[in-house]
Amino acid sequence: MRKLLVFLIISIILVTSACSKGKETKNDGNNEEQEMNDNFVFVTGGTFMNTKSNFYEKDITISDFYISKYEVTQTEWMNVMGSNPSEFIGDSLPVEMVSWYDVIEYCNKRSIQEGLKPYYNINKKNKDPENKSEYDNLKWKVTINEGANGYRLPTEAEWEYASSGGQMSDGYTYSGSDEADEVAWYWKNAGDNYLSGDWNWPMIESNNNQTKTVGSKKPNELGLYDMSGNVREWVWEWYEDENINAGLYRVVKGGGWIGDIRNNEVSFRGKFEANGFGPDQGFRVSRSN
């Protein structure tokens, strides 16, 4: 009888242990999937549907990808980088005062932290021959690690595709609405009082304008927040147009709390030196499918 009892106890322990291990493994897999579901939006690729986009009726097809639902917050930045450069402090505020180089490093460090393959090769010793800016003292050479599954900046086309609603686009001027105040924090509404008239820096400063908690406004058709306003967002490419050659600036998109209403349009193309930073300059991350 005693031998039978001992056998039963051992059997129960072994079964319980096996179930616990099985449950542990399952939860680990689900946690990564759950994080992607909670913090990222899967963007189905295709051609541009929004007629207001710069890429509409261009011979461009976007592949499926993931993009973060919100701008990277100060908590997310701190968890990876260990310090907070932002001027306006708050866990759920977007990180700002970050250069293009800062966010490229963040992408790689976060990838490593989460067991992903870093998307960028960063060479700080050799100057990038494509960088023609006289104001950029860094000029790191950054190339893409093809096939890597790590975090990265969206391309300008990906950013604009997602901002304008992808295949679900309703053709809005701003990301998610034709009314900027519904979806964007910008110079008129990002302070103590709603401002009127023409853009005016002294008025903005005295109104205590600043960044706002991510996700406070209405999302766009894909469930993405703050792609108009709050902070300007870095993307991958050099800025280039008929008047400006590539190699001087990186592209920024979406406008910010300082910017005029025009900057909130999905089509707006801003520019900034890669080593530049400011209290309205942030980003969001992407991952390839």
TIMI-372093 format. One line per 5 residues: number of its first residue (from 1); their letters; for each residue x, y, z of N, C-alpha, C, O. Coordinates in steps of 0.05 Angstrom, whole numbers, plus 5000, padded with zeros to 4 digits. Atoms other than C-alpha are relative to their C-alpha. Layout:
N
NUM	a	X,Y,Z,X,Y,Z,X,Y,Z,X,Y,Z ~ ...
//
This chain:
289
1	mrkll	5017,4976,5000,5000,5000,5000,5017,5025,5000,5012,5044,4985 ~ 4983,4977,4998,5056,5048,5019,5015,5004,4973,5018,5027,4964 ~ 4987,4998,5026,5093,5032,4954,4982,5012,4979,4990,5028,4962 ~ 5019,4990,5019,5030,5046,4914,4995,5030,5004,4993,5045,4985 ~ 5004,4972,4993,5020,5113,4951,5024,5017,4990,5020,5038,4978
6	vflii	4976,4985,5009,5092,5134,4937,5000,5002,4969,5007,5023,4959 ~ 5001,5001,5029,5084,5114,4864,4980,5021,4989,4986,5035,4970 ~ 5020,4981,5008,5021,5156,4858,5009,5029,5004,5005,5046,4987 ~ 4990,4973,4994,5054,5217,4890,5021,5008,4979,5020,5031,4969 ~ 4979,4995,5020,5114,5212,4843,4987,5006,4973,4996,5024,4958
11	siilv	5013,4997,5026,5068,5205,4783,4987,5028,4998,4988,5041,4977 ~ 5013,4973,4999,5028,5268,4804,5020,5022,4996,5016,5041,4981 ~ 4979,4979,5001,5093,5308,4813,5010,5001,4971,5014,5023,4960 ~ 4990,5000,5027,5119,5286,4744,4980,5012,4980,4988,5028,4963 ~ 5021,4990,5018,5053,5301,4709,4998,5031,5003,4996,5045,4984
16	tsacs	5002,4971,4994,5048,5370,4744,5023,5015,4989,5020,5036,4977 ~ 4975,4987,5010,5120,5386,4726,4999,5003,4970,5006,5023,4959 ~ 5002,5000,5029,5109,5367,4654,4980,5020,4989,4986,5034,4970 ~ 5020,4980,5008,5046,5409,4649,5010,5028,5003,5005,5045,4986 ~ 4990,4974,4995,5080,5468,4680,5020,5009,4979,5020,5031,4969
21	kgket	4980,4994,5020,5138,5464,4631,4987,5005,4973,4994,5024,4959 ~ 5015,4996,5025,5090,5457,4573,4986,5027,4999,4986,5040,4979 ~ 5014,4975,4998,5050,5516,4597,5019,5024,4997,5013,5044,4984 ~ 4979,4979,5001,5114,5558,4606,5008,5005,4971,5009,5028,4963 ~ 4991,4997,5028,5137,5545,4535,4979,5013,4983,4985,5031,4967
26	kndgn	5022,4988,5015,5069,5562,4507,4997,5029,5006,4993,5045,4987 ~ 5003,4972,4993,5065,5628,4545,5022,5017,4989,5017,5039,4980 ~ 4977,4985,5011,5134,5649,4522,4994,5007,4971,4998,5030,4962 ~ 5006,4995,5028,5112,5642,4450,4977,5020,4997,4978,5037,4980 ~ 5023,4982,5002,5046,5677,4462,5007,5028,5008,4994,5047,4998
31	neeqe	4993,4973,4991,5079,5736,4498,5010,5017,4977,5002,5040,4974 ~ 4990,4985,5022,5117,5756,4436,4978,5006,4980,4976,5029,4970 ~ 5023,4996,5018,5055,5747,4393,4981,5021,5011,4971,5038,4996 ~ 5018,4981,4987,5013,5786,4443,5011,5028,4999,4996,5047,4994 ~ 4988,4974,5001,5063,5843,4444,4997,5012,4972,4991,5035,4969
36	mndnf	5004,4991,5027,5060,5847,4368,4971,5009,4996,4966,5029,4982 ~ 5028,4993,5003,4984,5847,4372,4993,5026,5014,4977,5042,5004 ~ 5007,4977,4983,4981,5900,4426,5013,5026,4990,5001,5047,4991 ~ 4984,4976,5006,5035,5948,4402,5006,5005,4971,5016,5026,4964 ~ 4995,4997,5029,5039,5938,4327,4975,4995,4984,4956,4981,4992
41	vfvtg	5022,5004,5019,4992,5940,4268,5012,4986,4976,5033,4994,4965 ~ 4991,5013,5025,5000,5891,4210,4987,5015,4977,4963,5019,4976 ~ 5009,4984,5023,4996,5931,4146,5001,4983,4975,5022,4974,4967 ~ 5001,5015,5025,4972,5893,4085,5010,5017,4977,5001,5040,4974 ~ 4988,4985,5022,5012,5915,4025,4982,5004,4976,4960,4994,4975
46	gtfmn	5015,4994,5024,4990,5940,3958,5008,5026,4988,5029,5038,4996 ~ 4995,4974,5012,4988,6003,3916,4985,5021,5016,4967,5015,5032 ~ 5011,4978,4985,4969,6071,3942,4971,5006,4992,4966,5010,4968 ~ 5028,4994,5005,4894,6084,3949,4993,5029,5004,4974,5039,4992 ~ 5006,4973,4993,4895,6154,3977,5010,5019,4979,5034,5021,4974
51	tksnf	4992,4982,5022,4895,6205,3921,5017,5024,5009,5029,5037,4993 ~ 4985,4977,4989,4927,6257,3967,5029,4992,5005,5045,5009,5012 ~ 4973,5009,4995,4990,6215,3975,5019,5008,4977,5011,5009,4954 ~ 4979,4995,5020,5055,6233,3939,5005,4977,4982,5015,4980,4960 ~ 4993,5025,5014,5059,6161,3916,4976,4989,4984,4977,4968,4972
56	yekdi	5023,5009,5014,4989,6156,3886,5005,4999,4970,5016,5017,4958 ~ 4997,5005,5029,4989,6128,3815,5030,4999,4992,5036,5002,4968 ~ 4972,5005,5007,5065,6118,3819,5003,4970,4999,4987,4955,5010 ~ 4995,5029,5004,5093,6050,3801,5013,4989,5025,5036,4980,5024 ~ 4989,5009,4974,5103,6031,3874,4980,4981,5013,4956,4988,5016
61	tisdf	5017,5019,4985,5075,5970,3910,5014,4994,5027,5038,4987,5028 ~ 4990,5005,4973,5085,5963,3985,4996,4971,5008,4974,4960,5005 ~ 5003,5027,4989,5099,5895,4015,4988,5001,5028,4988,5022,5041 ~ 5011,5002,4973,5065,5872,4079,5022,5007,5021,5045,5000,5017 ~ 4981,4994,4979,5098,5899,4142,4986,5007,5026,4961,5010,5026
66	yisky	5011,4991,4974,5087,5916,4216,5010,5028,5006,5033,5035,4999 ~ 4991,4974,4991,5089,5986,4244,4988,5005,5027,4965,4997,5033 ~ 5010,4996,4972,5082,6009,4316,4976,5018,5000,4974,5037,4986 ~ 5026,4987,4998,5013,6032,4335,5004,5029,5010,4989,5047,5003 ~ 4995,4974,4988,5042,6091,4374,5029,5009,4994,5046,4993,4987
71	evtqt	4973,4990,5001,5103,6135,4371,5015,4988,5024,5003,4983,5045 ~ 4984,5012,4978,5160,6106,4414,4999,5018,5024,5005,5042,5023 ~ 5003,4985,4976,5148,6128,4485,5027,5002,5016,5046,4988,5010 ~ 4976,4997,4983,5198,6151,4537,5006,4975,5016,5029,4968,5021 ~ 4996,5026,4986,5187,6086,4576,5014,4980,4982,5033,4967,4990
76	ewmnv	4987,5018,5019,5204,6045,4514,5029,5007,4995,5046,4990,4993 ~ 4973,4991,5004,5265,6087,4502,5018,4993,5023,5040,4983,5020 ~ 4985,5005,4975,5289,6082,4574,5006,4970,5003,5029,4963,5012 ~ 4996,5029,4997,5280,6006,4574,5023,4989,4983,5035,4969,4989 ~ 4979,5009,5019,5329,6001,4516,5026,5016,5004,5048,5004,5005
81	mgsnp	4977,4983,5000,5376,6060,4522,5010,5008,5027,5033,5016,5031 ~ 4991,4995,4973,5378,6071,4597,4999,5029,5010,5002,5034,5033 ~ 5002,4972,4992,5370,6147,4597,4979,5014,4982,4971,5003,4962 ~ 5022,4986,5014,5318,6198,4574,5009,5027,4991,5014,5045,5008 ~ 4991,4974,5010,5338,6256,4529,4978,5021,4998,4984,5044,4991
86	sefig	5023,4983,5007,5268,6286,4525,4999,5026,5016,5008,5027,5039 ~ 5004,4974,4986,5252,6358,4543,4974,4999,5017,4974,5010,5039 ~ 5025,5002,4986,5180,6342,4564,4999,4972,5012,4996,4952,4997 ~ 4997,5026,4988,5183,6285,4614,4973,4988,5007,4956,5001,5019 ~ 5024,5015,4994,5129,6232,4620,5001,4973,4988,5009,4970,4964
91	dslpv	4997,5028,5009,5127,6156,4614,4986,4995,4973,4996,4981,4956 ~ 5017,5005,5023,5072,6157,4561,5002,5022,4979,4987,5022,4959 ~ 4996,4980,5020,5096,6218,4524,5020,4988,4979,5036,4971,4986 ~ 4980,5010,5019,5135,6206,4459,5028,5009,5007,5031,5032,5017 ~ 4972,4991,4996,5210,6208,4466,5006,5020,4978,4997,5018,4956
96	emvsw	4992,4980,5020,5240,6269,4432,5029,5008,5006,5041,4996,5024 ~ 4972,4992,4998,5307,6304,4426,5018,4977,4992,5039,4972,5003 ~ 4985,5023,5010,5331,6243,4387,5007,5005,4971,4990,5012,4955 ~ 4990,4997,5028,5373,6246,4323,4994,4974,4985,4986,4954,4996 ~ 5003,5023,5017,5368,6199,4264,5019,4978,5009,5012,4954,5009
101	ydvie	4980,5019,4991,5431,6165,4289,4991,4987,5027,4994,4962,5030 ~ 5010,5010,4975,5401,6157,4359,4979,4978,4995,4980,4957,5008 ~ 5021,5019,5003,5340,6121,4333,5009,4975,4985,4998,4953,4989 ~ 4988,5024,5013,5381,6075,4287,5013,4982,5021,5010,4958,5020 ~ 4988,5015,4978,5420,6054,4349,4979,4986,5017,4981,4963,5025
106	ycnkr	5021,5011,4984,5356,6044,4388,4988,4975,4986,4984,4954,4999 ~ 5012,5023,5015,5328,5998,4333,5018,4975,5004,5008,4953,5009 ~ 4982,5023,4998,5390,5953,4336,5001,4990,5029,5001,4965,5033 ~ 4998,5009,4972,5395,5952,4412,4974,4986,5009,4975,4967,5024 ~ 5025,5013,4993,5321,5935,4420,4998,4973,4987,4988,4954,4999
111	siqeg	5000,5026,5014,5328,5880,4368,5017,4980,5016,5007,4957,5020 ~ 4983,5018,4984,5386,5849,4407,4988,4993,5026,4988,4969,5034 ~ 5013,5004,4974,5349,5857,4472,4978,4979,4998,4973,4964,5017 ~ 5023,5018,5004,5290,5818,4444,5007,4975,4984,4989,4960,4975 ~ 4992,5024,5014,5331,5764,4409,4995,5000,4970,4993,4979,4958
116	lkpyy	5003,4997,5029,5321,5791,4339,5026,5007,4986,5044,5016,4999 ~ 4976,4994,5015,5372,5800,4284,5000,5030,4993,4982,5039,4980 ~ 5000,4971,5006,5393,5874,4280,4998,5006,4970,5010,4992,4954 ~ 5006,4993,5027,5369,5907,4217,5022,5017,4987,5025,5017,4962 ~ 4980,4981,5011,5426,5957,4209,5029,4991,5007,5034,4980,5028
121	ninkk	4971,5001,4995,5501,5953,4202,5009,5029,5004,5006,5045,4986 ~ 4992,4972,4993,5529,6015,4236,5030,5001,5002,5043,4988,5019 ~ 4972,4995,5001,5599,6037,4220,5006,5029,5008,5001,5047,4993 ~ 4995,4973,4990,5620,6096,4263,5027,5011,4993,5033,5035,4997 ~ 4972,4992,5006,5692,6098,4240,5003,5011,4972,5018,5030,4967
126	nkdpe	4999,4990,5028,5682,6107,4165,4978,5019,4994,4955,5013,4999 ~ 5020,4980,5007,5646,6169,4140,4984,4990,4976,4994,4978,4958 ~ 5018,5007,5022,5586,6158,4095,5006,5018,4976,5002,5043,4978 ~ 4994,4984,5023,5607,6182,4025,4975,5014,4989,4977,5034,4974 ~ 5024,4988,5010,5534,6197,4010,4991,5024,5016,4974,5040,5007
131	nksey	5008,4978,4983,5528,6247,4067,5015,5025,4993,5040,5027,4996 ~ 4988,4976,5010,5541,6316,4039,4996,5024,5019,5003,5047,5012 ~ 5007,4978,4981,5519,6357,4100,5025,5012,5013,5042,4997,5024 ~ 4978,4987,4987,5569,6408,4125,4995,5003,5030,5014,5010,5045 ~ 5007,4996,4971,5533,6410,4193,4999,4973,5015,4997,4973,5039
136	dnlkw	5001,5027,4988,5534,6334,4206,5028,4992,5007,5044,4986,4990 ~ 4973,5007,4991,5596,6319,4248,5003,4970,5004,5025,4961,5011 ~ 4998,5029,4995,5580,6244,4253,5003,4985,4974,5024,4971,4969 ~ 4999,5013,5026,5565,6218,4183,5006,4970,5001,5021,4960,4986 ~ 4996,5029,4998,5562,6145,4206,4991,4987,4974,4972,4996,4961
141	kvtin	5008,5016,5023,5558,6095,4150,4981,4979,5009,4988,4960,5024 ~ 5021,5019,4991,5493,6057,4160,4989,4985,4975,4979,4998,4956 ~ 5010,5017,5022,5473,5999,4114,4980,4980,5011,4979,4976,5036 ~ 5021,5018,4992,5417,5949,4116,5010,4971,5000,5025,4963,4982 ~ 4993,5029,4998,5427,5877,4139,4977,4984,4988,4958,4978,5001
146	egang	5022,5012,5015,5385,5843,4086,4990,4974,5013,5005,4957,5022 ~ 5013,5023,4989,5336,5792,4112,4997,5000,5030,4986,4981,5042 ~ 5001,4999,4971,5342,5814,4185,4971,5005,5009,4955,5018,4995 ~ 5027,4998,4990,5278,5810,4227,4997,5021,5022,4977,5022,5035 ~ 5000,4981,4978,5296,5866,4275,4985,5025,4994,4973,5029,4972
151	yrlpt	5015,4975,5003,5266,5934,4286,5015,5019,4982,5040,5018,4979 ~ 4989,4981,5019,5277,5989,4235,4982,5024,4998,4959,5024,5007 ~ 5017,4978,5008,5252,6056,4212,4984,4992,4976,4993,4978,4958 ~ 5015,5004,5025,5196,6054,4160,5013,5016,4978,5026,5036,4983 ~ 4992,4984,5023,5214,6077,4091,4979,5023,4998,4958,5022,5010
156	eaewe	5019,4978,5004,5181,6142,4069,4974,4990,4988,4952,4998,4996 ~ 5024,5010,5014,5134,6104,4023,4983,4983,5020,4959,4985,5020 ~ 5015,5016,4980,5115,6054,4079,4986,5018,5019,4962,5014,5025 ~ 5012,4981,4980,5103,6111,4128,4975,5013,4988,4954,5014,5001 ~ 5022,4985,5013,5059,6149,4079,4977,4981,4993,4953,4989,4995
161	yassg	5020,5021,5005,5022,6085,4059,4984,4994,5025,4959,4994,5024 ~ 5014,5006,4975,5006,6069,4131,4985,5024,5010,4962,5021,5019 ~ 5013,4975,4991,4990,6141,4149,4975,5006,4985,4955,5016,4997 ~ 5024,4994,5017,4941,6147,4091,4980,4978,5000,4960,4980,4985 ~ 5021,5020,4996,4904,6084,4111,5004,4974,4984,4987,4957,4985
166	gqmsd	4994,5025,5015,4936,6031,4066,4977,4993,4981,4966,5010,4967 ~ 5021,5010,5017,4884,5989,4030,4972,5008,5011,4952,5004,4998 ~ 5025,4992,4988,4830,6015,4078,4996,5030,4998,4978,5041,5012 ~ 5000,4971,5001,4842,6088,4060,4973,5012,4992,4959,5003,4974 ~ 5024,4984,5007,4783,6136,4061,5008,5027,4987,4991,5044,4983
171	gytys	4991,4976,5015,4825,6189,4025,5002,5025,5016,4999,5047,5005 ~ 4998,4977,4983,4835,6235,4084,5025,5017,4994,5045,5007,4984 ~ 4977,4982,5003,4881,6296,4082,5020,4995,5022,5044,4995,5017 ~ 4983,5006,4977,4908,6281,4151,4997,4970,5006,4981,4956,4994 ~ 5000,5029,4994,4921,6212,4181,4975,4993,5017,4976,4993,5041
176	gsdea	5024,5009,4986,4850,6189,4198,4977,5020,4999,4956,5014,5009 ~ 5022,4980,5001,4809,6252,4184,5007,5022,4981,5029,5027,4973 ~ 4997,4975,5015,4798,6314,4143,5000,5024,5019,5004,5046,5011 ~ 4999,4979,4979,4795,6353,4209,5025,4995,5017,5026,4975,5032 ~ 4974,5004,4986,4865,6362,4238,4996,4997,5030,5010,4981,5043
181	devaw	5004,5001,4971,4839,6373,4309,4991,4973,5010,4994,4967,5034 ~ 5009,5027,4992,4809,6303,4310,5023,4981,5004,5021,4962,5020 ~ 4979,5020,5000,4875,6268,4299,5028,5010,5007,5046,4994,5011 ~ 4973,4989,4998,4933,6315,4310,5003,5021,5023,4986,5037,5028 ~ 4991,4979,4982,4968,6355,4364,5020,5017,4984,5040,5008,4975
186	ywkna	4983,4982,5015,4998,6416,4330,4998,5027,5014,4988,5030,5036 ~ 4995,4975,4986,5012,6489,4345,4974,5013,5012,4976,5027,5032 ~ 5024,4987,4990,4939,6510,4354,4988,4987,5024,4976,5001,5041 ~ 5015,5014,4978,4915,6457,4403,5018,4986,5020,5007,4971,5037 ~ 4982,5015,4983,4977,6431,4439,5008,5015,5026,5028,5008,5038
191	gdnyl	4993,4985,4976,4977,6482,4496,4976,5005,5018,4956,4991,5017 ~ 5021,4994,4981,4935,6513,4550,4974,5009,4987,4952,5001,4996 ~ 5024,4990,5013,4887,6547,4502,5002,4995,4970,5024,4990,4959 ~ 5001,5003,5029,4865,6538,4430,5008,5026,4987,4995,5047,4991 ~ 4990,4976,5012,4904,6587,4388,4987,5005,4972,4978,4986,4960
196	sgdwn	5011,4993,5026,4881,6624,4325,5019,5018,4986,5039,5027,4997 ~ 4983,4982,5016,4910,6666,4270,5022,4985,4987,5020,4960,4982 ~ 4977,5012,5014,4977,6653,4236,5020,4989,5021,5021,4997,5044 ~ 4980,5012,4983,5033,6610,4264,5018,5022,5012,5027,5040,4999 ~ 4986,4979,4986,5069,6650,4317,5015,4988,5024,5003,4978,5043
201	wpmie	4984,5014,4979,5127,6624,4360,4996,5012,5028,4992,4997,5047 ~ 5004,4989,4973,5121,6674,4419,4973,4991,5012,4971,4986,5036 ~ 5026,5008,4990,5047,6656,4424,5000,4971,5008,4988,4963,5028 ~ 4997,5029,4994,5063,6581,4422,5014,4996,5027,5006,4980,5043 ~ 4983,5003,4976,5116,6588,4476,4984,5009,5025,4985,4995,5046
206	snnnq	5014,4991,4977,5072,6629,4523,4975,4983,5006,4964,4984,5028 ~ 5023,5017,4997,5015,6579,4512,5007,4973,5012,4990,4956,5016 ~ 4991,5025,4988,5057,6523,4543,4995,4975,4982,4987,4954,4992 ~ 5003,5023,5018,5052,6479,4481,5021,4979,5006,5044,4985,5014 ~ 4981,5023,4996,5084,6410,4487,4989,4975,4988,4966,4974,4979
211	tktvg	5009,5026,5009,5079,6337,4468,4978,4990,5018,4974,5000,5041 ~ 5023,5011,4985,5018,6297,4491,5003,4970,5001,5017,4957,4986 ~ 5000,5029,4997,5006,6226,4514,4993,4986,4974,4974,4994,4960 ~ 5005,5013,5025,5010,6179,4455,4972,4987,5000,4963,4977,5021 ~ 5026,5013,5002,4943,6153,4430,4977,5016,5011,4955,5005,5015
216	skkpn	5022,4984,4988,4902,6211,4458,4980,5010,4979,4958,5017,4987 ~ 5019,4991,5021,4871,6230,4391,4989,4975,4986,4995,4952,4992 ~ 5013,5021,5016,4830,6189,4342,5020,4986,4982,5037,4999,4971 ~ 4981,5014,5018,4867,6134,4304,4991,5002,4971,4969,5011,4965 ~ 5007,5001,5028,4869,6127,4229,4986,4974,4993,4979,4958,5010
221	elgly	5015,5023,5009,4835,6073,4187,5013,4974,5008,4999,4954,5012 ~ 4985,5024,4993,4889,6022,4206,5003,4997,5031,5014,4977,5040 ~ 4996,5001,4971,4887,6037,4281,5026,5011,5009,5036,5005,5031 ~ 4975,4987,4993,4950,6079,4281,4995,5028,5011,4978,5042,5001 ~ 5005,4975,4987,4955,6139,4326,5023,5020,4995,5046,5012,4992
226	dmsgn	4980,4978,5000,4991,6206,4321,5018,5001,4975,5040,5011,4976 ~ 4984,4998,5025,5015,6198,4249,4997,5028,4988,5011,5035,4969 ~ 5001,4971,5005,4993,6270,4243,5004,5013,5027,4989,5008,5046 ~ 4996,4985,4975,5021,6316,4297,5014,4985,5022,5023,4962,5018 ~ 4986,5009,4976,5051,6305,4366,5030,5004,4997,5041,5024,5006
231	vrewv	4972,4996,5007,5123,6294,4343,5005,4993,4971,4991,4975,4960 ~ 4991,5007,5027,5155,6293,4274,5014,4973,5002,5027,4966,5022 ~ 4990,5028,4999,5177,6222,4256,5022,4996,4979,5017,5001,4955 ~ 4979,5007,5019,5243,6201,4225,4992,4976,4983,4978,4958,4992 ~ 5002,5024,5017,5241,6154,4166,5028,4994,4988,5047,5008,4995
236	wewye	4974,5010,5009,5298,6118,4129,5014,5019,4980,5038,5023,4983 ~ 4987,4988,5024,5311,6159,4066,5013,5027,5004,5007,5042,5022 ~ 4991,4973,5005,5351,6219,4046,4977,5017,4988,4961,5006,4973 ~ 5018,4981,5012,5309,6280,4029,5011,5009,4973,5035,5015,4971 ~ 4991,4991,5027,5312,6298,3955,4976,5011,4985,4954,4999,4986
241	denin	5021,4990,5018,5271,6342,3909,5014,5015,4977,5039,5013,4974 ~ 4988,4986,5023,5282,6386,3847,5020,5022,5008,5036,5030,4992 ~ 4982,4979,4991,5318,6438,3889,5022,4991,5019,5042,5005,5023 ~ 4982,5010,4979,5355,6396,3941,5010,4973,4992,4994,4954,4988 ~ 4988,5026,5006,5403,6340,3926,5000,4982,5025,5000,4991,5047
246	aglyr	4998,5020,4978,5405,6276,3968,5026,5003,5014,5046,5012,5002 ~ 4975,4999,4985,5456,6273,4023,5002,5022,5020,5021,5024,5035 ~ 4999,4978,4981,5440,6336,4061,4982,4996,5024,4989,5003,5047 ~ 5020,5004,4979,5378,6317,4102,4988,4973,4998,4988,4960,4977 ~ 5017,5024,4999,5338,6257,4124,4971,5009,5001,4965,5031,5010
251	vvkgg	5028,4993,5001,5263,6257,4114,4987,4996,5027,4992,4977,5041 ~ 5018,5003,4976,5215,6270,4172,4972,5004,4990,4966,5019,4971 ~ 5028,5000,5009,5140,6260,4167,4982,5006,5024,4989,5001,5047 ~ 5022,5000,4980,5076,6276,4204,4995,5026,5015,4975,5028,5028 ~ 5003,4976,4985,5087,6345,4234,5003,4995,5030,5008,4973,5039
256	gwigd	4997,5002,4971,5090,6359,4309,4985,5022,5014,4972,5039,5002 ~ 5015,4981,4983,5064,6401,4366,5008,5029,4994,4993,5047,5001 ~ 4991,4972,5007,5104,6462,4342,4989,5007,4972,4984,5031,4967 ~ 5004,4996,5029,5085,6454,4268,4973,5012,4993,4953,5010,5009 ~ 5025,4990,5010,5031,6488,4227,4983,4977,4990,4992,4955,4987
261	irnne	5019,5020,5008,4970,6451,4203,5008,4985,4974,5003,4961,4971 ~ 4990,5012,5025,5001,6438,4134,5018,4977,5005,5018,4957,4990 ~ 4981,5021,4994,5054,6395,4166,4987,4974,5008,5000,4953,5008 ~ 5014,5024,4992,5001,6346,4190,4990,4983,4977,4982,4960,4981 ~ 5011,5015,5023,4981,6325,4120,5017,4976,4994,5041,4976,4997
266	vsfrg	4986,5025,5005,4999,6254,4100,5021,5004,4978,5041,4990,4978 ~ 4981,4996,5022,5035,6282,4039,5024,5018,5007,5043,5020,4992 ~ 4979,4981,4993,5079,6332,4076,5027,4986,5004,5029,4965,5016 ~ 4972,5010,4998,5154,6320,4070,5017,5021,5014,5022,5042,5004 ~ 4982,4982,4985,5198,6351,4123,5029,4990,4997,5033,4968,4986
271	kfean	4972,5008,5002,5274,6349,4127,5015,5010,5024,5008,5030,5036 ~ 4984,4994,4976,5327,6351,4181,5027,4987,4996,5029,4964,4986 ~ 4974,5013,5000,5402,6338,4186,4999,4974,5017,4985,4974,5038 ~ 5001,5026,4985,5414,6266,4210,5008,5003,5029,4999,4988,5046 ~ 4991,4997,4973,5449,6291,4272,4983,5021,5015,4989,5028,5038
276	gfgpd	5017,4980,4987,5394,6342,4287,4981,4988,5019,4973,4964,5017 ~ 5020,5010,4981,5346,6336,4345,4985,5025,5011,4995,5047,5011 ~ 5016,4979,4989,5291,6377,4377,4978,4989,5017,4973,4965,5017 ~ 5022,5009,4982,5233,6375,4427,4975,4991,4985,4956,4983,4998 ~ 5023,5010,5016,5185,6358,4370,5009,4978,4981,4995,4971,4962
281	qgfrv	4989,5019,5018,5228,6304,4338,5001,4972,5013,5017,4967,5031 ~ 5000,5027,4990,5212,6230,4351,4999,4980,4978,5010,4985,4956 ~ 5001,5021,5020,5197,6166,4313,4982,4978,5009,4973,4977,5032 ~ 5012,5026,4994,5161,6099,4309,5015,4979,4984,5030,4986,4966 ~ 4984,5021,5013,5189,6032,4289,4983,4982,4984,4958,4980,4987
286	srsn	5013,5020,5017,5172,5979,4238,5015,4974,5002,5037,4972,5013 ~ 4987,5025,5005,5188,5907,4224,4990,4987,4975,4966,4990,4968 ~ 5008,5014,5024,5187,5868,4160,4984,4976,5006,4988,4964,5028 ~ 5017,5023,4996,5136,5813,4153,5016,4974,4997,5004,4952,5000
//
